[in-house]
Amino acid sequence: MFKNKLKEFIKEGKAGIGTFVMCNSPDIVEVIALTGFDFIVIDTEHGPLSVESTQNLIRAAELRGITPITRVTECSETTILRSLDVGAHGIQVPQVNDRKTAEDVVRRAKYYPEGYRGIAMPRAANYGTVNPLDYFKIENEETMVVVHCENKIGLDNLEEIVEVPSIDVIFLGPFDMSQSLGIPGQVNHPLIEQAAERVLKVSKSAGKAAGIFVSTGEQAKLRREQGFQYITIGMDVTLFGIVCKNEIAKAKSN
C-alpha cells in the first residue's frame, strides 16, 4: 500500500520529470532518485526486464522516494495484474488507440467498482498484513493509469479515449507517432508538433494530464512551459551513454 506522490504532484498542477529504466540495476534507480528525478518508468516493453526484476527496481525506487511506474508490454489482463501486484504505483500502456482498449486498461488495473482486477494478497497488499477492503480502496485511489498516444489511429480517436474515467495521463510517444505518420524518426517535424499540441489540448479539456517523451533537459523545460505534466527524459542507457561520450571526447581532445 502506498501514497502516490506523483499523482498528487500532478493534481496540484505541477510537472513531474522522469526517465525510462531498462537496466536491471536497483543501484541505477537509486542514483536516478538521488539526482532529483520525480519518477521512473520501468520499461518492460522494450527492455529485457522480468516481473521479478521489476519488483526489485520498485523496491529501490520506494527506498529513495521516487515514484515507480511500469510500462507494460501490452494491455492483457495478466500483464497488468502482475505489474501492479509486485508494487508498481502505476502502469503505462503502449498503443491505446480506441476507447474500448482504454476501458479495458482501466478495468484490468482497478478493483471493483471501477474494474475487475484479480484479487490476491501480494506485495502490493503488504503480503496480506492489511485489511483487504482498505487495500482495494487505496489501490483504486492511488494507482496511476497512463496510456500512450503513439499512433495516428489513437490520435484521431483521442476525444473518445480521454472520456474514459480513471485515466490519469495521455502520453505522446513522438518516435512511434512519427513512424505512424510516415516520417519515421523525424520527431522535430511539424506533424509531430501538431500532434503534441492536439494531445495537450484534448487532454487538458478532459481534465487529464498530458505527457511526452523528450531527449534533453532543455526539451523537457520547453514542454513543461507548454503545459505537459508527465515528462520523460531519455532512458538510463542513453543518459549514461551521453555522459560517457562527452567525457571521453574531452579526454581525447587535442
Secondary structure as UniProt FT lines:
FT   HELIX           5..11
FT   TURN            12..13
FT   STRAND          16..21
FT   HELIX           26..34
FT   TURN            35..36
FT   STRAND          39..43
FT   TURN            44..46
FT   HELIX           51..64
FT   STRAND          67..71
FT   HELIX           77..85
FT   TURN            86..87
FT   STRAND          90..93
FT   HELIX           99..109
FT   TURN            112..114
FT   HELIX           123..128
FT   HELIX           132..142
FT   STRAND          144..149
FT   HELIX           152..156
FT   HELIX           158..161
FT   TURN            162..163
FT   TURN            165..166
FT   STRAND          169..172
FT   HELIX           174..180
FT   TURN            181..182
FT   TURN            184..185
FT   TURN            187..188
FT   HELIX           190..205
FT   TURN            206..207
FT   STRAND          209..214
FT   HELIX           217..226
FT   STRAND          230..235
FT   HELIX           236..251
//
